[in-house]
Each structure stands twice: as C-alpha cells, then as structure tokens.
C-alpha cells in the first residue's frame, strides 16, 4: 500500500506508476487498486470529461495507473468508490454543510463474482442544468447503472456510505486479491481493514517536506528510506503476517 504523508500532492500516483514500471521490467505485473478516491468538477475538469466519454465516474489516478499497468480489469473494479465534488464559495459554513454542498455524485461499485455493478448517489439539491455537461453525464451514468438515487441531506449521504462502502470495496477486492496488487490510499488515510491487508506499506512525501517528517520516524527500525522522482519513499513492513 502506498500512503501519502500529506493530504494532497504527496506523489503517491507518481510513485505507483514508477513501481508498476519497475516491477514490469523485473517480470512482475502489478495491478493497481484504489479503493476510495474523488475528483473535482472544478480543478479536474479534464478527468470529468474523460469520465463523461466513458459514461461512468472514474478517478484520474486510476486512469493513469491502469494506463501504465494495462491489467484489462474494469476501472470501476480497480476503484470501487469515487466521488465527484464541486466548488463551494463559502468555506466558512459548518463542516457537515460544507461536505454536502461539495458532494455532487458518488459511485459505489460491487462485484458479485461474475460481473461488476455500479450504483450512484447524486445531490438532489444541485441544478444540473446550470453546470456544463452535467445533464449529459447523468444520463450516461444512468444508462450503465444498476441503481441511481438522489439524496438531499447530509444524513442521507452518511447512510449511503454506511450501506455501501464496505460492501463495494470488499467485493471488488475479493475479485482481484489473487493478483499482485499495488494499493494506493485515499489522500493520507492508510488504515488497513480486516478485508484489505498489505505486506508492505510505502509512504510518499515530497522532497521539500522530508526533513520534518524524518525527525518523527528516525527511531523506527522498520523504516527504509529511498529517494526517487522528487519525493522520498519510505517502506515499512506490515504488522500483519
């Protein structure tokens, strides 16, 4: 599992692509797996446009990783939970309101052992007609979804996560778990679950932040350091055996 040591721009995807290339040269095919991710309608509009052409909602990270790996596994399975977020002008509102106002669409993908199925939750308070290509996007994902729902409250979003997150990530993981997986975490969250356990953790941090972080881990005997691609790679053996 590759984890970022800061919330954004730690270098996780860059590091993962390098690892896929390196292992491929050594004769090992790594399959990327990003259980949870998100893209921004505002700052990642190019990724939204690519999702639009595929009539699905796909993380820009898994697009890059699968382009490198060429595993031929559906990208929804490699990235079972993904959110499309929009900009919020008033950042001073309470956190619950902020989270729900940013939320536009969430995809949960399940695998039943034979095929994958997509379920979508959309923010019913968003006027799709006011956003470029959103109506076309919604009609596209609706055609390819097992289920689409509109929700209008933060509590409904929490319930959607409670009902679908573990089921989606665990079912897709079971479908690929016999592969040599390279798991990329969501931002700086790298907690393992009972379903997803990893042999090694790799931590990515930009070179300009490495000195501060090194002071916090220099006493650990499990840590190995390496520098590549403008970021530091730290590998730690998992506590699970």
N, C-alpha and C positions, 0 to 999 in steps of 0.2 A: 504494500500500500504506500502510495506517495502522498504525503500530507504537506500542506503549506504552513509555514510558521508565521504567516501574517494573513489577514483575511483575503486580500486581493493581490494579484501580480507577484506572487512568490516565485513563479517559474515552474509550477507543477506540470503543466501540459508540455512545456518545452523539454523538461527533464524526461517526461514519459516518452515523448517521441524519440529522444536520443536513446533511451533504454530499449525501445522496440527495435530501432535500427541496429543497435549493438548486439542484442541477442539474436537478431535475424542473421547477422554475419556469422555468429557462432553456431548457427543451425537450429536455434530455438525460436519458435513462433509464439510471441506473446499476444494475448487477446486483451484489449483494453476493456475496462469495466468501470463506469462512473455511476454509482447507484443514485446519486442525487445531485441536481445541478439547476442552473437557471440562466436565462438570457434576458437582456434588457431591450425592450422595443425601442428605446431612445438611443442608447450608446452602442448597441449591437444590431442595428437595423439590417445589416448585411446578413447576419445569421438568421434573422426573422425572415428575410426574403428567400433564403435557401430553404427554410422550413416551409414557406409558402409554396414553393415549386414542388415539394415532396408531399404536400397535404398532410403534414404532421408537425410536431413541435420537437425539435432536436437541439441539443446543446452544441454550441460552436466547438467546445472542447472535444466532444466525442466525434464530431465531424473530422477534426484534424487527426485525432488518434486512429480512427478507423481508416482514414485515407493512407496513413502510414502502415498500419498493420495488415489491411486487406484481409480481414478474417471472414468476410462474407456473411457475418451474423447480422441480422437486422439491428439498426442503430437504436431503435426503441428498447430492444432487449439489453443492449450494452449500457443503456442509460434509462432505467425504468421510471425514474421520477424527474420531471423537468418543469420549470415554471417560466412563464413569460411575464415580466414585470414592466410597468410603465413609470414615467416620471411623476413625482409629487412636488408641487411648488412649495407648499407649506410644510417644511420639515420639522416645525415646532409642535405639531399635534401629538397627542398621546400615541405610544408605540403601537397599540392594537389598531388604532385607526390608520396609522401610517402603513402598517403591514398590509391591511386590507385594501387601502387605496392604491398601493403599488401593485397588488395582485391583479393580473388580467386573465391568465389561463394557466391551468395546471394539468399536466398529463401524468397518469398512472398506468403503467403497462404491466400486464400479468402474462405469465406463460403457463399453459395448462398441460404441458408435456408434449403437445402436438403443434400448437401454434400460439403466437402472442396476440393479445387483445388490448386495445387502447381504450381508456376511459378518460374523459375530460371534464373538468370543472371550470366554468367561466364566471367572471364577476358580472352579475346581472345589473350592477349599477353603472357599468361602462357603456357609453353610447358608441357602438361600433361604427356608426355612420360618420362619426367625427374623426376617426383615425384611419389613416391611409392603409388600404389593403386589408383591414381587419375583417370586413364582411366577407370578402373572398376567402380569407384564411379560415374563418369559422365554418363556412360552407364546405371547404375542403376537408377539414379535420372531421366534420360531422359525417361525411360520406364514408370515412375509413375508421370510424369509432364504433365500438360496441355500445358505448353509452356516452351521452353528453348531458351535463346538468348546469343550470345557472344557480348561483348562490349569491345572497345579498347581505350576509352578516359575517363578521369575523368568527363568530362561534360556529358557523356552518363550515368555514374553511378548516378550523381546528378539527371538527368532526370528520371532514373528508380525509385529513391526514391520519387520524386515528384509525379509520376504517380501511384505508388503502395503502399506506406507506409500507408497512412491514410485509404485507401480502405481495405487493408489487416487487419490492427489492429481493425478497427471499425466493419467490417463484422464478424470477429471471436468473438469480444467482444459481439456483439448482440446475438450470438449463446449461450453464456454462462452467460449472465448478470443476469439471474434469479437464478443462483446458489449463494452460499455463497463463494464469490471469495476472494482469497488471492493473491494480485498482487505484484510481485517482479519487482523492477525497473531495468533499464539498468545502471550498474555502479552507479554513484552518481547523475543521472538525474532523478528527480521525479516530473516533471511538469505535472499537470493534463491537460486533453483536454476536449472539450465540450462533447465528447463521453464517456470518461472514468473518472468518478468521484468517489471519495472514501470517506467513512465515517470517517476513521481514517488513519493517517499516523504513521508508526513506523519507526524510524531511527536506523540503526545498525552501531556501531563503535567499533573497537577493544578496549579492556580494556586499552591498553598502550597509546591510543590517547585520552581517555575520559576526562582527566583533562583539556587539552587545549580546547576541544570542549565545555565543561561545562561552561567555562567562557563566551562564546559567547551567551548562551541561558538561563543563570540563571535568567534573569529578566522576562522571558515569563511565564504568568500564565497558558498557555495551556499545558505546558510540564509536563509529569510524568516520573520518572526515575525508571528503574529496571535493575538488573544485572543478566545475565544468560549466560552460555556456553562460558565464556571467552570474552564476548562482552557486551556492555551496550545497553539496549533497551530504547528508548525514544518514548513515544506515544503522539501525538498531534492531537487534534480534527481538522477535516477538516473545511475549511472556507465555504464549500458548505453545504446547508441544504435543 
